[in-house]
Amino acid sequence: MGETAETEELARHALLGDATFLPNYFENKAFISARIDEIEALNLAIGDASQKGMVFQTLPKHMRRRIMSHTIKRMPRKLREAHTRSLKSTGALSAVLKRPSRKYRRRPSNLLKEYNRRQKTNIWLETHIWHAKRFHMTKKWGYHLADRPNDKSYRACYRAAANHCLLQDLSFMNCIELVGPYSHLVSTLKSHTSAECGLTFGAKCYKSGVREGNVMFFEKDKYPFGAIGKVDFLWRFNDLSEETDAKLWLWCHPAYFNQILEQIISSFDLQIVSSDRKQSKKKKEKRKEKLKLDTRNIPFTRVPTYTSSTGVVKLNLLKDTLNRFRLTGPLANAVLTSAFKIPELDSSAEFKAFDWWSEYYSSEKKSAAYSAQKNFWALLASCTSPCQLPPHSAVSVTIVDPRLTLPQTRTKAVPDKTVTPHQTPVLTLDPLCSDSPLWDSAIRDKVTETKLSTAELGERRSKRVVPGILPGEAEVFPSSRIPILLIQRPGVQSSSKRIGFGGGWDIISPAGWGMALWVGLVFRGCRAGGLREAISLSREMGTPLFNEPDTEAGQISNESDKKANLDAYFRRPPAKRLNFILMGIPTPFDFQWSRLIDEWNSSSSLLPENPSSDGSFFVLRNRFYLDQLLSFLTRNVQKKKIEKQLKKLLILEPALSKCLVPINVLLNNGGKLDKYSLVCLPNESDFSGIKQTHNRKRMRDQSMIDKDIIESQHEDYHFDKRQSLRAEHQKLLKKLRRKRVIEYRKRREEQANCCLADLKIRKRKMRKPSPTLELVKDYNEKMRALWLPDEKSIQNSNSRAVMGFVTNGAFCFSESLSSGQAYVTFLSLLQLILLLDKCSVSRNFLLIRNYASSHYKFAAFSLAL
């Protein structure tokens, strides 16, 4: 101890500048003990495997780099192997692998694999990439679909449908193929339809396969309840002399495709037969065109198949194996004849790889069908509008690869002026025009398999003596011939609308040819549309949407829209929200149809007795009862007999009290019509002093404009509750915050005395959800209930009784006014008929109130037949 003190004293004098002398001896013991401690610490930090940390942390600090934690090659070579082992043991090796370069990922083969991987949850259509560059995309019904164009084209799409040509991709529509005896198929499907709604599967006009039909599909033996959705159907062409099994195609919307499939499987007692979806062990040639269709059920051997227990009926799911495009507009004929060319079916050696037509058209009957189709094509060029042809006609055509006739730049197809146009409608077509090779699965697979890729097509063009293809050489160029099926759509046939509006053609083609046909149609001047355009066209035409209120698809759509609207509503601050209590809107974002029907049933004097309320309802589709209502609305019944006839109607069919009636609404005197707007019953005083007018186009009347009916402001009886609840909630949050601050300060004091390792452990334990999370959720639910309370009554929530709601409303370009589609209860419509008759109103009027307005507007309405 004395020696050490002496040494320290010498060091202190040296620092002060005094004279110093070296010690006469060396302290071995003190020096060695200090070095031993340092060596042990170094050995512990470097060599002990039980120490927590990565291998790169064993390096001196001046050699460490942050990138070493996730890039192995940055480590010294002698430590890389140990670093790799440590990553494997922790399972983090896959996460630290370097991502392939963008150049590698953008190679065509790798890009296709990536696209196929991304289609596992939501299927892409063949035109997906084309649409994704130009449209807002949305995920619906298991598909990734085009919603609306990026440019402001709402009005332009209407102009295209009205005066030019609008193009839509409907390939998301799912096809079901039924094979079996005609009588057995019709008798079984009869339980899912009703002749009271119109023509069904067994109608004679559809049996031969020359026309496509449309029918409402119901659950088995549940009509008029249990509606599922509308189905387009087409029988395979037959000459009524063959005894072969019939084939039926059912086209369903994906929103209710699974429901219809389950009903058909149950009715026909079908069982699935395993499809050959496994790839063969032999290495096959990986062509680009095959990789594109890797996610589809192509070839036909991969299609899921069901058979009945007796083996009589067979079902093939042709979902995603056919393309369906829709052309709408008066120039649809010109677009078709310009984009597609009918070739001479050459069977030379050059066509050996593509030839399927030599054998198919070898028989005299098939050859006659091909000649009839060529004559039809010449006839089509002379028709100025699709509406001149028989409605819903199914016509088969075999065309040249449209890429061979593609113009250099985008052009607009117009009718050929050299051809004398037909001035009268074509009443009949040769039935042989409907004989299509598209029904044969082997031909469909052959056409898809032999399609040349764009690169292969370009290579063949370049090897010609004169590179390229001259206009007259497309028909003889060695390539596949494409069988397509054209379905005519007549459009609007009502006198109150523009005759033929919405008419056009549907094009059905084999898989793999979607982009070739699509680009060919776009280059002829078609304007592409999405789901928004389909909704607006339905509103312009006055036809109901696919999701009707009494279907499961309609209820699911209503719930999803309600959730989205409520979330958007409550994201706004309270000062920016519409107060629906003050405005008297009972259900601003919801259609409570069953509740509204029950309220009208309990208060109506037309019913002999109050029916039981089980919550079930249906949409009126019975043609007889719709015609009866139309006769009442058109005043074809004597005044004295109207009430008696209405009561008689309810006695004959008591279930009518539980139905909704679809109507089309038109705001003749201005105003805005939105979804969720209220359809209300006027009072007698509302019609007083109004002069009637018979102007068909606009029906404007100054007396109606001046007649301002305003809903008085309601009392917000939840205002004080919301204020007190908010104040209590804020007070509680502040109190809890003070407690958390005190606890936090205590932890900081404790952490000041802790080592670094203990501090890290404490921080990990502190990572937990917010302590006020459940409290805030409970507060939000209570506040939502106070902002949108459950009203006692919907019918009598306003000064004018609520009859129904608008389901699809906006500005209508064809009428230059706001219009929409709505549903009203049957009993409220009967009350309106009696009121119109009592007030001697010449036209059919009711009241509309937008959910964001307190003003009632007069609106003309008509039945949606």
GUKOL-407879 format. One record per residue (C-alpha): y, x, z; residue in three letters. Coordinates in steps of 0.02 Angstrom, whole numbers, padded with zeros to 5 digits, always signed. Last residue first. Example, Ala and Ser with C-alpha at 12.3 -4.5 7.8 and 13.67 -1.06 7.14 Angstrom:
<pts>
-00053+00684+00357SER;-00225+00615+00390ALA;
</pts>
This chain:
<pts>
-00188-04594-03350LEU;-00049-04524-03240ALA;+00036-04688-03195LEU;+00222-04694-03226SER;+00376-04657-03123PHE;+00564-04669-03136ALA;+00660-04583-02998ALA;+00805-04639-02888PHE;+00866-04500-02774LYS;+00873-04499-02584TYR;+00990-04373-02503HIS;+00946-04282-02340SER;+00894-04122-02427SER;+00773-03977-02398ALA;+00614-04085-02405TYR;+00677-04160-02567ASN;+00690-04348-02560ARG;+00623-04460-02698ILE;+00646-04648-02709LEU;+00554-04769-02823LEU;+00587-04847-02992PHE;+00483-04941-03121ASN;+00595-05021-03251ARG;+00655-05200-03274SER;+00695-05230-03091VAL;+00680-05415-03049SER;+00708-05386-02862CYS;+00549-05481-02816LYS;+00447-05400-02954ASP;+00504-05226-02904LEU;+00463-05265-02722LEU;+00290-05333-02761LEU;+00250-05178-02865ILE;+00316-05066-02726LEU;+00202-05149-02598GLN;+00055-05123-02716LEU;+00103-04939-02732LEU;+00108-04924-02542SER;-00067-04998-02533LEU;-00138-04872-02657PHE;-00066-04719-02570THR;+00045-04608-02674VAL;+00009-04446-02768TYR;+00139-04344-02859ALA;+00167-04248-03020GLN;+00335-04179-03068GLY;+00500-04197-03157SER;+00675-04124-03158SER;+00768-04163-03316LEU;+00785-04093-03492SER;+00634-04201-03538GLU;+00535-04068-03632SER;+00610-03932-03524PHE;+00550-04007-03359CYS;+00632-03931-03205PHE;+00514-03919-03058ALA;+00379-04019-02966GLY;+00194-04005-02930ASN;+00118-04089-02777THR;+00252-04221-02742VAL;+00208-04321-02587PHE;+00159-04497-02538GLY;+00222-04672-02494MET;+00342-04627-02353VAL;+00435-04780-02287ALA;+00623-04769-02303ARG;+00723-04748-02142SER;+00617-04597-02104ASN;+00464-04553-01997SER;+00388-04723-02031ASN;+00244-04669-02144GLN;+00219-04500-02060ILE;+00196-04565-01883SER;+00177-04485-01711LYS;+00249-04321-01771GLU;+00161-04158-01730ASP;+00301-04039-01687PRO;+00371-03910-01808LEU;+00502-03808-01713TRP;+00428-03847-01542LEU;+00249-03811-01597ALA;+00307-03648-01675ARG;+00392-03599-01511MET;+00231-03628-01413LYS;+00132-03523-01536GLU;+00263-03385-01534ASN;+00263-03379-01343TYR;+00073-03364-01335ASP;+00078-03221-01460LYS;+00219-03135-01362VAL;+00118-03142-01200LEU;-00038-03080-01286GLU;+00054-02926-01348LEU;+00154-02894-01188THR;+00046-02752-01125PRO;+00059-02664-01294SER;-00109-02605-01354PRO;-00183-02443-01287LYS;-00152-02255-01307ARG;-00120-02204-01125MET;-00294-02129-01105LYS;-00259-02004-01242ARG;-00095-01955-01160LYS;-00182-01924-00995ARG;-00308-01807-01076ILE;-00169-01710-01160LYS;-00076-01690-00994LEU;-00233-01629-00907ASP;-00248-01489-01035ALA;-00064-01442-01018LEU;-00069-01418-00829CYS;-00005-01552-00712CYS;+00143-01543-00592ASN;+00270-01609-00717ALA;+00142-01739-00767GLN;+00154-01822-00597GLU;+00342-01837-00610GLU;+00326-01905-00787ARG;+00197-02031-00727ARG;+00317-02096-00594LYS;+00454-02113-00724ARG;+00339-02214-00836TYR;+00289-02330-00694GLU;+00473-02367-00658ILE;+00508-02396-00843VAL;+00356-02510-00858ARG;+00416-02616-00712LYS;+00590-02631-00789ARG;+00511-02684-00953ARG;+00409-02820-00867LEU;+00569-02894-00795LYS;+00658-02884-00963LYS;+00512-02971-01049LEU;+00512-03108-00918LEU;+00697-03142-00939LYS;+00680-03148-01128GLN;+00536-03272-01113HIS;+00630-03381-00990GLU;+00782-03387-01104ALA;+00674-03428-01257ARG;+00583-03567-01166LEU;+00748-03639-01103SER;+00823-03641-01277GLN;+00667-03710-01361ARG;+00651-03848-01230LYS;+00835-03894-01249ASP;+00816-03915-01439PHE;+00651-04011-01431HIS;+00729-04185-01443TYR;+00815-04143-01606ASP;+00884-04315-01644GLU;+00881-04370-01825HIS;+01025-04357-01948GLN;+01046-04508-02058SER;+00953-04511-02223GLU;+01075-04533-02365ILE;+01072-04657-02508ILE;+01209-04624-02636ASP;+01222-04760-02768LYS;+01357-04682-02877ASP;+01227-04602-02990ILE;+01133-04767-03002MET;+01290-04861-03050SER;+01328-04726-03179GLN;+01162-04758-03266ASP;+01057-04625-03350ARG;+00894-04686-03430MET;+00871-04517-03514ARG;+00773-04544-03674LYS;+00718-04726-03672ARG;+00889-04805-03645ASN;+00844-04977-03579HIS;+00972-04993-03441THR;+00978-05098-03283GLN;+01136-05118-03183LYS;+01121-05076-02999ILE;+01221-05186-02881GLY;+01076-05217-02762SER;+00923-05108-02790PHE;+00940-05010-02628ASP;+00967-05171-02530SER;+00788-05225-02565GLU;+00725-05067-02482ASN;+00651-04920-02575PRO;+00477-04845-02541LEU;+00476-04656-02526CYS;+00399-04507-02616VAL;+00438-04356-02508LEU;+00457-04183-02586SER;+00316-04062-02541TYR;+00334-03969-02708LYS;+00508-03977-02777ASP;+00613-04101-02874LEU;+00797-04064-02894LYS;+00933-04186-02938GLY;+00993-04272-03094GLY;+00999-04455-03138ASN;+00832-04479-03224ASN;+00727-04390-03092LEU;+00556-04409-03174LEU;+00393-04439-03079VAL;+00215-04439-03148ASN;+00089-04536-03043ILE;-00084-04507-02968PRO;-00147-04650-02857VAL;-00226-04607-02690LEU;-00374-04703-02622CYS;-00429-04771-02455LYS;-00370-04951-02480SER;-00466-04952-02644LEU;-00628-04950-02543ALA;-00610-05139-02516PRO;-00656-05170-02700GLU;-00665-05356-02745LEU;-00560-05408-02594ILE;-00428-05277-02633LEU;-00411-05337-02812LEU;-00401-05518-02755LYS;-00255-05471-02644LYS;-00166-05394-02793LEU;-00203-05543-02905GLN;-00132-05664-02777LYS;+00025-05558-02758GLU;+00050-05550-02947ILE;+00010-05733-02987LYS;+00181-05811-02965LYS;+00266-05675-03065LYS;+00150-05691-03216GLN;+00055-05534-03261VAL;+00101-05420-03407ASN;+00247-05351-03306ARG;+00220-05171-03365THR;+00188-05115-03186LEU;+00061-05252-03154PHE;-00031-05215-03319SER;-00033-05031-03275LEU;-00110-05069-03105LEU;-00249-05165-03191GLN;-00273-05025-03316ASP;-00292-04903-03172LEU;-00419-05022-03093TYR;-00524-05026-03252PHE;-00510-04839-03287ARG;-00578-04791-03115ASN;-00501-04623-03073ARG;-00416-04666-02907LEU;-00410-04509-02799VAL;-00520-04513-02645PHE;-00509-04534-02457PHE;-00608-04494-02300SER;-00528-04480-02128GLY;-00651-04599-02042ASP;-00526-04741-02016SER;-00619-04907-02015SER;-00540-05042-02123PRO;-00408-05165-02054ASN;-00449-05340-02114GLU;-00389-05454-02253PRO;-00281-05313-02322LEU;-00116-05363-02403LEU;-00019-05365-02239SER;-00013-05175-02228SER;+00019-05088-02062SER;-00152-05017-02014SER;-00199-04974-02191ASN;-00033-04886-02221TRP;-00057-04778-02066GLU;-00236-04736-02114ASP;-00181-04681-02288ILE;-00046-04566-02215LEU;-00171-04485-02097ARG;-00296-04456-02237SER;-00164-04378-02349TRP;-00090-04251-02231GLN;-00010-04143-02365PHE;+00067-03992-02279ASP;+00221-03883-02291PHE;+00363-03995-02227PRO;+00255-04116-02127THR;+00365-04238-02029PRO;+00531-04212-02122ILE;+00662-04308-02023GLY;+00809-04195-02067MET;+00851-04155-01885LEU;+00669-04117-01850ILE;+00655-04014-02010PHE;+00784-03889-01946ASN;+00797-03771-02095LEU;+00788-03593-02032ARG;+00931-03468-02044LYS;+00993-03480-01863ALA;+00815-03465-01798PRO;+00788-03296-01885PRO;+00677-03304-02039ARG;+00500-03241-02023ARG;+00454-03413-01959PHE;+00478-03495-02129TYR;+00389-03358-02227ALA;+00238-03370-02112ASP;+00242-03560-02127LEU;+00249-03552-02317ASN;+00103-03430-02330ALA;-00004-03531-02208LYS;+00033-03695-02297LYS;-00006-03620-02467ASP;-00175-03559-02403SER;-00214-03728-02323GLU;-00165-03828-02478ASN;-00269-03716-02592SER;-00420-03739-02480ILE;-00393-03929-02480GLN;-00374-03933-02669GLY;-00532-03831-02695ALA;-00625-03948-02579GLU;-00577-04094-02688THR;-00485-04253-02634ASP;-00311-04179-02660PRO;-00335-04120-02841GLU;-00350-03933-02869ASN;-00377-03925-03059PHE;-00200-03984-03096LEU;-00158-04160-03154PRO;-00092-04195-03331THR;+00090-04242-03363GLY;+00108-04131-03516MET;+00261-04039-03449GLU;+00180-04023-03277ARG;+00018-03954-03348SER;+00118-03834-03456LEU;+00211-03773-03301SER;+00048-03741-03208ILE;-00030-03646-03355ALA;+00131-03545-03374GLU;+00121-03490-03193ARG;-00060-03436-03218LEU;-00014-03316-03357GLY;+00069-03316-03528GLY;+00064-03205-03683ALA;+00179-03242-03830ARG;+00089-03249-03997CYS;+00178-03164-04143GLY;+00033-03111-04255ARG;+00017-02942-04167PHE;-00026-03036-04007VAL;-00173-03122-04093LEU;-00249-02958-04157GLY;-00218-02877-03988VAL;-00317-03015-03902TRP;-00461-03017-04027LEU;-00494-02830-04010ALA;-00460-02835-03822MET;-00590-02970-03790GLY;-00728-02906-03905TRP;-00842-02837-03769GLY;-00917-03005-03722ALA;-00949-03132-03859PRO;-00811-03252-03916SER;-00743-03424-03870ILE;-00572-03468-03944ILE;-00481-03622-03878ASP;-00363-03705-04000TRP;-00197-03797-03995GLY;-00111-03950-03924GLY;+00013-03941-03780GLY;+00134-04061-03862PHE;+00042-04168-03990GLY;+00154-04319-03972ILE;+00313-04279-03873ARG;+00298-04387-03719LYS;+00318-04572-03679SER;+00206-04619-03825SER;+00058-04535-03742SER;-00059-04426-03846GLN;-00016-04259-03767VAL;-00119-04112-03830GLY;-00259-04128-03959PRO;-00361-03976-03906ARG;-00479-03905-04038GLN;-00622-03792-03984ILE;-00656-03641-04095LEU;-00819-03544-04077LEU;-00833-03363-04128ILE;-00966-03261-04219PRO;-00909-03081-04244ILE;-00964-02979-04393ARG;-01001-02797-04354SER;-00936-02654-04458SER;-00963-02577-04630PRO;-00800-02617-04722PHE;-00829-02754-04853VAL;-00712-02888-04785GLU;-00581-02760-04733ALA;-00566-02688-04910GLU;-00437-02808-04980GLY;-00296-02757-04863PRO;-00329-02569-04887LEU;-00418-02477-04749ILE;-00373-02301-04694GLY;-00404-02131-04770PRO;-00425-02133-04959VAL;-00593-02052-04991VAL;-00653-02121-04826ARG;-00691-02002-04684LYS;-00532-02047-04588SER;-00580-02231-04575ARG;-00749-02188-04501ARG;-00667-02078-04370GLU;-00542-02214-04326GLY;-00681-02340-04299LEU;-00776-02219-04190GLU;-00620-02187-04085ALA;-00581-02373-04069THR;-00759-02405-04012SER;-00877-02485-04136LEU;-00961-02646-04079LYS;-01148-02639-04110THR;-01199-02684-03932GLU;-01085-02834-03915THR;-01138-02911-04081VAL;-01322-02877-04044LYS;-01309-02951-03869ASP;-01229-03110-03936ARG;-01360-03120-04074ILE;-01501-03107-03947ALA;-01419-03239-03836SER;-01417-03369-03976ASP;-01283-03501-03942TRP;-01153-03393-04029LEU;-01246-03420-04194PRO;-01142-03580-04215SER;-01180-03744-04304ASP;-01019-03842-04275SER;-00959-03834-04456CYS;-01123-03920-04506LEU;-01048-04084-04443PRO;-00929-04083-04594ASP;-00760-04132-04526LEU;-00683-04305-04508THR;-00512-04386-04487LEU;-00403-04249-04560VAL;-00228-04310-04517PRO;-00108-04346-04659THR;+00022-04237-04744GLN;-00093-04091-04782HIS;+00006-03939-04836PRO;-00002-03872-05014THR;-00040-03687-04998VAL;+00086-03563-05069THR;+00198-03586-04917LYS;+00069-03510-04801ASP;+00110-03568-04625PRO;+00196-03437-04517VAL;+00125-03289-04421ALA;+00256-03180-04340LYS;+00235-02992-04356THR;+00200-02847-04240ARG;+00192-02683-04334THR;+00063-02595-04443GLN;-00037-02755-04466PRO;-00214-02771-04396LEU;-00341-02820-04528THR;-00476-02695-04480LEU;-00446-02720-04294ARG;-00489-02904-04318PRO;-00674-02861-04346ASP;-00717-02986-04482VAL;-00753-03168-04439ILE;-00896-03290-04417THR;-00832-03465-04382VAL;-00901-03611-04280SER;-00802-03770-04255VAL;-00804-03883-04101ALA;-00688-04033-04121SER;-00596-04090-03964HIS;-00484-04207-04064PRO;-00513-04221-04253PRO;-00389-04112-04349LEU;-00205-04152-04381GLN;-00163-04107-04199CYS;-00187-03922-04237PRO;-00024-03928-04338SER;+00030-03880-04515THR;-00141-03905-04591CYS;-00163-03817-04760SER;-00231-03656-04684ALA;-00359-03755-04585LEU;-00430-03831-04745LEU;-00471-03658-04813ALA;-00556-03616-04649TRP;-00650-03781-04655PHE;-00718-03739-04827ASN;-00781-03573-04760LYS;-00866-03665-04616GLN;-00952-03784-04736ALA;-01019-03635-04836SER;-01087-03558-04676TYR;-01173-03721-04629ALA;-01253-03729-04802ALA;-01322-03554-04776SER;-01390-03605-04608LYS;-01484-03752-04686LYS;-01549-03651-04833GLU;-01625-03520-04718SER;-01573-03338-04732SER;-01415-03362-04631TYR;-01490-03295-04468TYR;-01595-03159-04550GLU;-01454-03082-04649SER;-01327-03116-04511TRP;-01386-02990-04383TRP;-01335-02834-04478ASP;-01239-02705-04378PHE;-01344-02547-04401ALA;-01402-02601-04574LYS;-01226-02637-04636PHE;-01214-02485-04750GLU;-01385-02527-04824ALA;-01319-02687-04900SER;-01329-02859-04817SER;-01157-02927-04865ASP;-01101-03087-04778LEU;-00941-03117-04875GLU;-00805-03108-04746PRO;-00701-03239-04655ILE;-00534-03167-04599LYS;-00453-03186-04428PHE;-00274-03144-04378ALA;-00180-03239-04514SER;-00290-03395-04518THR;-00288-03406-04328LEU;-00102-03375-04309VAL;-00059-03504-04442ALA;-00168-03634-04357ASN;-00089-03599-04186ALA;+00086-03618-04258LEU;+00110-03792-04181PRO;+00082-03727-04004GLY;-00051-03676-03879THR;-00184-03543-03911LEU;-00312-03521-03773ARG;-00432-03374-03755PHE;-00610-03382-03689ARG;-00720-03229-03674ASN;-00906-03244-03639LEU;-01023-03146-03524THR;-00919-03162-03365ASP;-01026-03306-03297LYS;-01165-03349-03419LEU;-01276-03407-03276LEU;-01435-03468-03360ASN;-01523-03627-03303LEU;-01696-03683-03361LYS;-01770-03856-03355VAL;-01951-03905-03390VAL;-02037-03769-03289GLY;-02109-03896-03166THR;-02032-03809-03016SER;-01868-03793-03109SER;-01807-03627-03176THR;-01658-03518-03129TYR;-01593-03365-03221THR;-01468-03230-03170PRO;-01413-03139-03330VAL;-01474-02959-03336ARG;-01595-02991-03481THR;-01446-03062-03580PHE;-01372-02889-03603PRO;-01249-02893-03517ILE;-01221-02970-03345ASN;-01054-02882-03324ARG;-01008-02733-03213THR;-01066-02604-03342ASP;-00965-02689-03479LEU;-00840-02548-03500LYS;-00979-02419-03483LEU;-01065-02495-03634LYS;-00910-02477-03743GLU;-00890-02295-03691LYS;-01066-02251-03743ARG;-01184-02172-03619LYS;-01343-02141-03718GLU;-01490-02183-03608LYS;-01588-02072-03492LYS;-01753-02156-03456LYS;-01769-02225-03281LYS;-01715-02397-03338SER;-01565-02476-03251GLN;-01603-02617-03132LYS;-01521-02786-03166ARG;-01678-02866-03238ASP;-01649-03040-03167SER;-01760-03112-03030SER;-01800-03295-03064VAL;-01702-03414-02953ILE;-01774-03583-02907GLN;-01715-03749-02974LEU;-01744-03922-02901ASP;-01645-04006-03041PHE;-01526-04095-02921SER;-01518-03953-02794SER;-01484-03817-02922ILE;-01353-03928-03006ILE;-01264-03963-02841GLN;-01265-03779-02790GLU;-01193-03727-02959LEU;-01057-03859-02946ILE;-01004-03796-02775GLN;-01010-03614-02831ASN;-00894-03649-02979PHE;-00764-03738-02872TYR;-00616-03618-02876ALA;-00697-03524-03022PRO;-00651-03668-03141HIS;-00804-03734-03230CYS;-00865-03730-03411TRP;-01033-03817-03433LEU;-01135-03770-03587TRP;-01282-03879-03633LEU;-01436-03834-03734LYS;-01563-03960-03795ALA;-01747-03921-03807ASP;-01822-03931-03981THR;-01871-04097-04060GLU;-01764-04078-04215GLU;-01704-04235-04304SER;-01538-04267-04215LEU;-01452-04138-04328ASP;-01418-04023-04182ASN;-01266-03926-04123PHE;-01277-03863-03945ARG;-01199-03981-03821TRP;-01026-03945-03752LEU;-00954-03973-03578PHE;-00785-03954-03495ASP;-00794-03986-03308VAL;-00666-04064-03191LYS;-00681-04038-03004GLY;-00782-04071-02847ILE;-00759-04256-02805ALA;-00859-04313-02654GLY;-00797-04492-02643PHE;-00797-04616-02789PRO;-00941-04577-02815TYR;-01061-04502-02688LYS;-01226-04511-02785ASP;-01240-04321-02802LYS;-01076-04233-02771GLU;-00951-04270-02907PHE;-00903-04189-03074PHE;-00753-04260-03169MET;-00787-04255-03356VAL;-00722-04169-03511ASN;-00808-04168-03679GLY;-00818-04045-03824GLU;-00855-04115-03996ARG;-00977-04077-04139VAL;-01127-04054-04023GLY;-01230-04201-04089SER;-01231-04285-03918LYS;-01044-04283-03889TYR;-00993-04439-03985CYS;-01148-04528-03920LYS;-01094-04516-03737ALA;-01232-04450-03623GLY;-01131-04314-03537PHE;-00995-04436-03482THR;-00857-04540-03562LEU;-00728-04613-03443GLY;-00700-04631-03257CYS;-00802-04792-03240GLU;-00946-04704-03330ALA;-00975-04607-03170SER;-01032-04428-03145THR;-01146-04327-03032HIS;-01292-04451-03034SER;-01287-04449-03225LYS;-01327-04263-03223LEU;-01510-04302-03193THR;-01524-04435-03330SER;-01429-04328-03455VAL;-01534-04171-03427LEU;-01698-04268-03434HIS;-01650-04360-03593SER;-01597-04200-03682TYR;-01756-04104-03639PRO;-01714-03932-03566GLY;-01591-03788-03565VAL;-01436-03783-03454LEU;-01305-03647-03479GLU;-01169-03622-03348ILE;-01002-03547-03399CYS;-00866-03484-03283ASN;-00681-03491-03326MET;-00608-03319-03287PHE;-00601-03290-03476SER;-00452-03406-03485LEU;-00333-03279-03565ASP;-00175-03367-03624GLN;-00079-03361-03789LEU;+00075-03467-03827LEU;+00118-03509-04008CYS;+00279-03567-04092HIS;+00381-03725-04065ASN;+00331-03808-03901ALA;+00212-03679-03826ALA;+00323-03532-03879ALA;+00480-03621-03821ARG;+00398-03652-03652TYR;+00352-03468-03639CYS;+00531-03419-03680ALA;+00599-03531-03541ARG;+00495-03443-03408TYR;+00512-03272-03492SER;+00617-03168-03374LYS;+00520-03007-03401ASP;+00376-02953-03290ASN;+00263-03090-03356PRO;+00179-03212-03235ARG;+00015-03225-03137ASP;-00107-03112-03229ALA;-00275-03115-03142LEU;-00381-03003-03030HIS;-00533-03113-03000TYR;-00633-03170-02848GLY;-00549-03342-02843TRP;-00375-03266-02841LYS;-00300-03092-02835LYS;-00129-03083-02917THR;-00051-02977-03054MET;+00132-02976-03105HIS;+00126-02946-03291PHE;+00162-02815-03425ARG;+00063-02658-03383LYS;-00069-02752-03284ALA;-00092-02873-03430HIS;-00153-02741-03552TRP;-00260-02663-03414ILE;-00339-02832-03374HIS;-00380-02886-03553THR;-00568-02872-03526GLU;-00550-02974-03367LEU;-00560-02882-03202TRP;-00673-02939-03062ILE;-00609-02931-02883ASN;-00718-02851-02748THR;-00825-02731-02850LYS;-00697-02711-02988GLN;-00618-02553-02915ARG;-00781-02457-02942ARG;-00786-02507-03125ASN;-00608-02443-03148TYR;-00653-02277-03065GLU;-00805-02258-03177LYS;-00696-02295-03329LEU;-00569-02164-03274LEU;-00705-02034-03252ASN;-00767-02062-03430SER;-00591-02066-03503PRO;-00528-01911-03412ARG;-00387-01961-03296ARG;-00475-01902-03137ARG;-00498-01726-03205TYR;-00314-01711-03255LYS;-00264-01785-03088ARG;-00354-01646-02998SER;-00504-01684-02891PRO;-00466-01709-02706ARG;-00510-01558-02600LYS;-00644-01586-02470LEU;-00575-01606-02294VAL;-00634-01784-02264ALA;-00812-01750-02322SER;-00824-01602-02201LEU;-00768-01702-02050ALA;-00940-01747-01983GLY;-00913-01646-01823THR;-01068-01537-01851SER;-01024-01515-02034LYS;-00848-01453-01991LEU;-00918-01328-01866SER;-01042-01263-01993ARG;-00905-01240-02124THR;-00799-01141-02000HIS;-00946-01029-01957ALA;-00975-00993-02141GLU;-00791-00961-02173ARG;-00768-00837-02029LEU;-00822-00675-02117LYS;-00724-00724-02273ARG;-00558-00742-02183PRO;-00502-00924-02184MET;-00389-00995-02322ARG;-00545-01041-02424LYS;-00594-01172-02296ILE;-00442-01285-02319THR;-00423-01420-02185HIS;-00381-01329-02022SER;-00337-01170-02115MET;-00180-01254-02186ILE;-00090-01227-02020ARG;-00100-01039-02035ARG;-00162-00913-01906ARG;-00149-00727-01935MET;-00002-00694-01816HIS;-00087-00797-01682LYS;-00240-00686-01677PRO;-00394-00775-01745LEU;-00510-00873-01632THR;-00413-01031-01673GLN;-00482-01023-01850PHE;-00652-01067-01779VAL;-00590-01234-01711MET;-00568-01278-01529GLY;-00659-01323-01369LYS;-00738-01172-01283GLN;-00927-01183-01271SER;-00947-01053-01407ALA;-00877-00913-01293ASP;-00841-00762-01402GLY;-00656-00756-01434ILE;-00564-00838-01288ALA;-00689-00782-01155LEU;-00696-00605-01226ASN;-00506-00596-01223LEU;-00496-00658-01043ALA;-00629-00534-00989GLU;-00535-00392-01073ILE;-00372-00438-00986GLU;-00452-00445-00814ASP;-00539-00277-00841ILE;-00373-00199-00893ARG;-00290-00246-00728ALA;-00438-00180-00626SER;-00435-00016-00723ILE;-00251+00017-00691PHE;-00257-00022-00505ALA;-00409+00088-00474LYS;-00354+00235-00580ASN;-00184+00259-00495GLU;-00132+00430-00570PHE;-00065+00578-00460TYR;+00094+00686-00429ASN;+00209+00546-00476PRO;+00342+00582-00605LEU;+00518+00615-00537PHE;+00674+00511-00550THR;+00861+00547-00540ALA;+00963+00390-00519ASP;+01011+00281-00668GLY;+00992+00112-00582LEU;+00834+00073-00682LEU;+00758+00240-00631ALA;+00796+00204-00447HIS;+00699+00041-00459ARG;+00550+00127-00542ALA;+00545+00257-00402LEU;+00546+00120-00270GLU;+00403+00031-00359GLU;+00299+00190-00353THR;+00334+00215-00168GLU;+00283+00039-00130ALA;+00119+00067-00223THR;+00083+00225-00128GLU;+00118+00142+00040GLY;+00000+00000+00000MET;
</pts>
